[in-house]
Amino acid sequence: MTVTTKPIHPLQPSPTRPFIAVIMSLDTYVTGTKCWFSDEKEGWVSADLTTKDIAGDGKVAMTFVDESGKDHVFTSTLAKIQESGNDILPPMRNPPLLEGTEDLTNLSYLNEPAVLSNIRTRYSQCLIYTYSGIVLIAANPFARVNLYSSDVIQAYSGRRRGEMEPHLFAIAEDAYRCMIRDEKNQTIVVSGESGAGKTVSAKFIMRYFATADDKDRGTTSSKTGMSETEEQILATNPIMEAFGNAKTTRNDNSSRFGKFTEIQFDMERNIIGAKVRTYLLERSRLVYQPENERNYHIFYQLVAGAPPSEKKHLDLQSIQQFHYLRQGGAPTINGVDDAAEFEITQHALSKIGISVQAQWDIFRLLAALLHIGNIQVTGRNDAMISEEDPSLIIATNVLGIPLSEFKKWLVRKQITTRSEKIISNLKPDQSLSVRDSVAKYIYSALFDWLVNITNSSLSSEAVASKIHSFIGVLDIYGFEHFKKNSFEQFCINYANEKLQQEFNQHVFKLEQEEYVREQIDWKFIDFSDNQPCIEMIEGKLGVLALLDEESRMPSGTDQTWCNKLFTQLATDKHKKWFAKPRFSNSAFTISHYAHDNRDTLPDELLNLLKNSDNEFLEDILMTSATLSSGGS
């Protein structure tokens, strides 16, 4: 290694003198120092320092060589390094002794490549869990691993975090102990990208609470070692997955809704009940699936597993028969038997108290939705539907509504003024949208009803009076970015921005404010604060407010909404979060968002459904309406 400087006249001030702190930092870069450099193929590669040159004019040059013999040259100036707070210097690699540590806070150098290398090292050793302080990082193994057996559960029960290898069960046990010690409710947030393994992780956390053996938690009574309540809690998983999960390009069992499950405890710390809250069900998936994706699992289970007599009665011959099931071109999932999964779903429904008769009320309703999607709309200017349409006949028969009235309001609309009612014809594309809105409305109501029935089974009024504390498990889909992003993707990403803000609040803001109060000497950790982005979305003149305003206007369009967004948000204040496209055409950026947000049923169809002869349909619509208005 060489360090060179140019001679300076004794009376001439040294240009390096104001940069003493930077030079001291550079002194840590000695021959053989290992640093990380970005690489297109590997992400990051390690290289050793061979030469370092600090010139008298403040220029800095360092040369590193990686294992393949490739040179990596770093050049800058003392001034630029100081201005960056040393952040532009090559990130250092940790000594071998620390690589693979179970807690990232043990690393001497905590930078992006160091974190990635540590997790990669552990992953190669089949260690999929790593701590980062209070956070547990889980890497999806994409294979079955023997980490969740009853023996492993009992091994973590009653043990402090740190006594055992990092694990989901250690986090669950820590939450349980904190609930007891601090007398405060706890929540475990399971977050990450689609396909990261969130749903599986949430299921294993719930299983831990239901099966961990702890003398403080009372005795169990069933053959499985769990109480009836604990078995019911676990039974909610296959139900919610059947009706709320689907195959996507990223994940064969992707949750298309958010779920917050409260595990409820009494004074003796026994599990006595649970409550499920759901968020942001992806309604559009019912009527449209991108390529290589599927609708909700339950539809494929029904077509595959229904008895021959019901298949004949409901005309459920094949998946390819239905428009709502064949769009993605992925009728099956490798390694999944939909007929067998249908039996599991039925067993779980029975476990939470839904009778076989009620189950078939559900399944017949699902069949009706599939047939609604097959109702053919024809015509060039005015929409037309044949009364002989077989799917129309089956759907209205199951729904218990008059065929002629249903057909009428699928192709017509009524506008009421002060003096008269005006009926006009819909265009074919408008009629198709109304048809799909009916299906989405009913499925969403059915989903709400299922959640309500589940909660009634898991937490009765008698149980509610005994609840002393709870541990919540939040399983919500992570940030999503597809070729075609729907209104749901916007809502999902907005929710994730709020979660990220909560994380920032606890991990960065509050911790560092405490350091200030306690006068602890530390280097301030800068982080990307997403508060301005959130304000842009939810502010008085933000994205959501402008969308709601446009959706209420009969003449509102995507283009006029875009224009309002450009006027209000394409400013210096929001330039980091919002940019107007070079080509001022809404098709490049926003398509049908206003229409998706306006996804409501005409009053005529709504009244038709509410007055159905199908008592089950009437029940789920009433339940959903009550829940939407804030009832229970």
N, C-alpha and C positions, 0 to 999 in steps of 0.2 A: 504494500500500500504506500502511496506517496501523498504527502501533504505539501503543497507549494504555496508560497506567498511572494508578491512582488515587493522589492525594497521601498520603504516609505521614508521621505525626508524627515529628520527629527522634529522640525517645526510644523510639518504638515499633519493635520489630524488624520488618524487612521480611519478608513472607510468602514472597517469591520468593528470599530469600537462600540457603536450603538447596538451591536448585535451579539453581545457577550452571551446572552441566554441561548440564542440560536446556536452559537458555536459550541456551547456546552452540550446542547442536545446532539449536535453532529459528532461530538466526541464519543458518543455511545456507539456510533457506527465504526467499528474497527474491522480489520481484515478477518474474513470468515463469518461476519455477522450475516445471519440468514434473514431474508426479507421476502415479502410476497409481491408478485406482479400478476396483473390480470392476463388471462389467456382465453382465447375464443373457444378452445376445445375443453379445457379442464376447469375453466372458471378462474382458478388461481394456480400459479406454480411458484415453487420455492427456489430462490437463487442466493448464492454466496457473494459477499462483497469482496472485490479484488483490488480496486483502486479508488481512492478518494482525493479530490483536488479542490481546495478552497483558495481561489485566487485573491490577490490583493484588492481587486476592484469589486469583490463581493460575489463573484460568480462561483457556483458550486456544481461539481460534476462527480458522480459516483457510478462505477461500473460493477455490475453483478453478473454472475454466470450460473445458469441453472444446470440441472443434471444432464440435459441433452447437449450441453456445450453452448447454448445460445446466450448471447450477451443481452443484458437489459441495462440501458443507460438512463440514469436520472440526472437531469440538468435543471438548475434554477438559480435563484439569487438569494442572498441572505435576507434581503428586504421582502421578497415574496414569501419566503418560508416564515418569517416573523409575522407578516400580515395574515397568513393562514392559521397561525397558532400551531405551527409544526404539522398541520393536518395533511399537507401535500407531500411530506416525507414518506418514503416507502414503508408500509406497515411491517413491523418486525414479527418474526416467527417465534413462537414460544419454544423453550428448551424441551427435548424429548421427554423428560421426566414429567412434564405437565400435560403433554398432549394425550388426549383420551381421558382427561379428568371428568369426574361425574358431575361437577358443578363449574359452570363457566366463570363464576366469580373467582375461582382459584387461579385463573390464567394471569400471567404477568402482563401480557399484551392482549387486551380485549378489543380486537378489531374484526371487521367483517370476515376476512379470509381465515383468521384464527378460529372464529366461531364455526365457520363451515368445516374447516379441517378437523376440529375436535369432534363435531357431530359425525362427520364422515368416518373418522377413525373408530369411534364407538360403534357405528352402524356396521362396519366391516367385521367387528367382533360380536355381532348379533346383540349389541346393547342398544336398544332403540330409544331409551329414555335418557335425558340429560337435564339436570337442573340448571336454571339461570336465576339464582336467588330464590324468590318465591314462585317463580314460573317453572313449570315442567314442559320441556320440549319433547314432543313425540314424533319420531320418524316412522312413517307407515312402512311396515315390512313387506307388504303385498304378499303375504304368505301366512299360513297358520303357524303360530308360535305357542309353545307351552309355557305361557307366562300368567295364565289366569285360572289355573285349576284351584280346587278347594284347598289343597295343601299350601299353595302360594298365598291365597287369601288369609288363611290362618297364620301364616308366617309373619304377615304384616300387621295383623290385628294386635293392638296394644303396644306397638313399637313406635319409638320416636322417629321422625324423619331424620335421616342421616345415619341411623343404625343399620339400614338396609340399602341395597342398590336403589337408584331412582326408579320410581314406578308410579303408575296411576293409583295403586292401592295406598301408597305412602301419602299421596296428596289427600285421598279420601279419609284416611285415618287422621291426618293432621287437621282436616276440617272438623271432624267429629270431636277431637280433643279440644280444639279451640272453642267449639260450641259449648262444651261443658265448662271449660275453664273460664271463659270470658262472658258466659251467659249471653251470647249474641248469635243471631242467625248467621249462617255462612252460605256462600255461593261459590261454586266451581264453574268457571267460564271455560268452555271447550270451543276454541276458535281455530281458524285456519282455512286454507283454500279448499275448494271442492276436491274430494278425493284424498284429503289428508288423513282421514280416519276418525273424524270427529264423532260420528254416530256410534261407531263401535266403541270408542273410548267412553262415551257417555253411558252406553249400556253396561260396560264393565264396572264403571263407578257405581251405578245403581245396584248391580249384582253384589258388589262388595258390601254395601250397606245392608243388603237383604240377607247375606249369608255369613258375614264375619261373626266369629264366635267370641263373645265378650261377656263375662259374668255380669257386668254392669247393665247389660241390655236385656236381661230377663231370659226366660226359657222359650224354646220353640216347640211347635206342636205337630208339624206334619212330617211325613216320611222323608221329605227332602231336607229336613233340618230348618225349614223356614215356616213362619206362621202363614196363615191363609192370606193375610193382608200383604205380606211380603211377596207371596206368589202372585197375587193380583197385580202388584206394582210391576213386577217383571213381565207380566202378560201384556202390559200396555205397549211394550216395545214392538212385538210383531204386528199389533193392530195399527199403531201409528205409522210403521214402515209400509204396511200394505196399502194404506190409504193416502200416505203423504210422501212416499219415496218413489223414485223412478230411476231408470238407467239413463245416464248422460254420457257424453264422450269422455268425461273425466272419471266417472265413478259408476259402477253397476248398481249401487244402492244409495243414490244421492238423496239426501233430505231436501225436499222442495218446500219446506216450511221451517220456521224456528220453533223450538220447544224448550220451555222452562218447566222442569219438574221439581216440585217441592217434596222432599222426603220428610214427613212430619213425625215428631217425637213427643212423647209425654214426659211427665216429671221424672220418671224412672229411666228415661232415655231409651225406651222401647219404641220401635217403629209402629205407629198406630194408623197411619194413613198416608195419602199422597194427593197432590193436586197438579194437574197438567195445564199449562197455559201455552197457547200456540200463537204464532205470529206469521204474517205474510205468506199464506198458502199461495203457491203459484197457480192461480186459476187458469191462466192461459194454456198451461200444459195439457189440460183436458181436451182442448180443441185443436192444438197444434204442437207438433214435436219436430225439432230439427233433425237433420240427417243423422242416422246411427243412434238415435235416442228413442225412448219409449214413453208411453203414457204411464199413469200410476200403476204399480204392480197389481193391484186388486183386480183390474179389468182382465189382465192376462191370466191371473189365477182363476177367475170365474169361468172364462171361456175354456180353459184347460181342465178344470176340476169339477164343473157342474155335472150332476147326474144326467144320463141320456134323456130322461123324460123332461127335465127342465130345459135342457139344450133345445129340444124339439119345440117345447111350448113357447120359449122365448126367442127361438130362431137364433141360437148361438152356435153356428156351425164352425166358424174358423176366425182367426185373428184377421186374415186378409179380407174378410167380409166387411170390416168396419173402417170407415174413413178416419175415425178418431184413434185407431190402433195401428194403421199401416203406413202412416206418413213418414215415419223415421226410417222405415226399412230395416228395423231390428226387432223382429217378433220374439226372439228368445235371448236368453243370457247364458253364456257358457257356464256349465256346472250348476245351473239352477233348474229345478223341476217345479214348474209353476203349479202343477196339480198337487204335488206334495206340500208346497207352500200354502195352498188354499186350505188344506186340512189343518195346518198349524194356525192359520188365521182364524178358522172356525173354532178351534180349541181355545184360543186366547179370548175370543168373544164370549164363549161360554164361561170362561174363568171369571170374567168381570160381571157376569150375571145377565148377559143378553141371550134370550131363549133362541132355540133353533128356528121357531116361527118368525121371530123378529129378525133373525139373521137373513132369512129368505125374503123378508120385506126389503131389507137392504139390497140384497143381490138382484132382486127383480127391478128395483129402482135403478141400479147400475146398468142393467140390460136396457132399460128404457132410454138412458142417456146415450148409450151406444147407437141406438136406433134413431134418436134425434139427430145425431151427426150424419146419418145416412139419408135423411129427408132431402129429396132432390128439388132444388129451386131452379126453374127455367125461365125463359123469357128474355127479350132483348132490353126493352125499356122498363116495362112493368114486370115485377116478380110474379111468378105463377107456381103453384104447387098442386099436384093432382090428388084428389081425394082417394084415389085408388093406390096411392103410394104405400107399399107394404110396411115400411118403417114407420110412417105416420100412423098407420092403423095400430101397430103393436105399441108404439110409444104412448099414444093417447089412451089406449086400453089399460096399460099398466098405471099410468098417471091418474086415471079416473077423471078425465076431463073430456068435454065434447070435442069431437074431431073437427067439426065445421068451424067452431069458434077459434080453436087453436090455429087452424089453417088460416083463418081470416086475419088474425092479428100477427101472423108471421109475414104476411105480404102487404099489410096496410098499417097506417098510423093515423091517430086521431089527435087533432089539435083543438083545444077548447078555448074559445074566446068568451068575452062577456055576454055576447048575444047568441052565439051558435057553436056547434061542434062541426069541425071540418075533417072529413076522412079523405085521405089521399093514398095512392099506391106507392109502395116502396120499390126501389130499384133492386135487381137481383143481389148485388153485393151488400146492400143494406139489409135485405131479408136474411142473407146468410149470417150476418153479424147478429141479428136478433135471435136467430135460431141457436147460434153458439152461446149467446148470452143466457138463454134459458138453461142450457146444459150446465154452464158455469155456476149459475145462481143456485141450481138444485144441488150440485156437487158440493159447493161451499157450505150450504146449509146442512147437508148430510155430515160433512166433516165436523162442523160446529156441534151437531147433535151427538156425534160419537164422543167427542171430547167431554161434553157435558155429562153423558151417561157414564163415562169412565170416572169422572170426578165424583159423581154421586155414589158410585160403587166403592171408590177408594177412601172417600172422606165424607161420611154421613154427618148429620147435625150432631149426633151423639159424640162422634169422634172430634168434631170441630171444637167442642167445649173442653176437650182434654188436651188440645195441642199446646205444648209449652215452647217448642222451638222447631226450627226446620233447617235442613241443608238443601240448597237449590243446586240443580245441575242445568246449565244452559247449553243447549246444542243448537247452534244456528249456523246456517251456511255462510261461508266466507266471501270475500270479494270475488265477483264474477265478471268476466269480459269475454263475450262471444262475438262471432262474426255478425250475428243479428241479436241485439240486446233489446229485450222487452221492457215494459214499465216495471215489471217485477225485478229485473236486474238493477234498475235505478234504485228501487226501494231497498233491495238487499244491500247494495253498496252504501247507501245512506245510513242504514242501520249499522253497518260495519264501521263507518266513520265515527259514529257515536260510541261504539264499543272501543275503538282505538283511542278516542278522547278520554274515555274512562280509564283505560290502561295508562295513558300518559299522565293523567291526573294523579294516580296512585303511585306509579313507579318513578316518575320524574318530578312533577311539580310539588306534591306534598312532602316527599322525602327530602328534597333540596331545601324547601322552606323550613323543615325541621333542623337541617344542618345549620341554616342561618340563625335560627333561634338559639341553638346550642353552641353557636360560635365555633363550629368544627371547621378546620382548615381543609378545603378540598377544591379541586378544579371543577368549575361549573360544567355540567354535562348538557350540551346543546342537543335539542331534539326537534324534529319536525312537528310543529304544532298545527293541527288541522282545524282549529277553531274558525279561522276565516272561511274555510271551505264549507263548514257546517252552517255558518251564518249566511253564506251565499245561497244555500239550499233552503233553509227554513226561515229566513228573514221576512220582514213585512213585504218586501218587493223581491223576494227570492224565487227560486225555480218552482217550488211547490205552490206558493201563493199565486203566481202568474198562471200556472197550469190549472188550478182550481177556478180562477176567474175565467179563463178561456173555455173551460169545460162547461161552465154554466151558460155560456152564450150560444144560442141556437146557430149563429153564423160563424162560430169559432172554428178555426182550422189550424193545422200544423204550422202553416206558413205564418199566419198572424201571430201565433204563439212564439215562433222563432224570432220574429221581428221585435216582439216585446222583450225577449231575452237579450237580444243584441243591444237594444236601447238601454236596458237597466244594468246589464252585467258585463258587457264588453267595455269595461273601463279599467283605468290603471289600478284601482282598488282590488279588482278581481282577476287581473291578467294572469296571475299564477295558476288560477283554477278554471278560468273560462276564456276560451279564445274563439273569436269569430272565424269561420273557415274562409279560405281565399275565395272560394266560389260560393256566392250567397244563394245557395239552393238548399232548401230544407231536407231534400232527399239524401244529401251527403251526410247529414248529422242526425236528424230527427224524423222519424216516420211513424205516424199513427199513435204518438204518445197521447195526444188529446183524446183520440178515440178510445184508447185503452182505459184512460182515466174516467171516461164517460160510460163505463161498462155497467149500465143499469137497465133494468127491465121496464118496458112500457107498462103503465098502470093496468091496461086491459089484460095483459098476459099475467101480471102479478095477481090480480083479482081472480083470474081463471084458476091459477094454481092454488091459491088460498081456499077456494071453494071446491076443491077436488073431492071426489068420492073416496079417494085413497086416504084412509085415516092416518096411515104412517107418514105419507107425504105432508099431510096437514100438520102432524105433530112436529116433524123436523123443521118445517118453515116457521111455526110458532116459536119453537125453542130458539132457533137462530135469530129471529126478530127480537126476542126477549133479551138474548145475550148482547146483541148489537146495541140495544138501548140502555145497556148497563145493568140489566137484571141478572139473576143467577139461577 
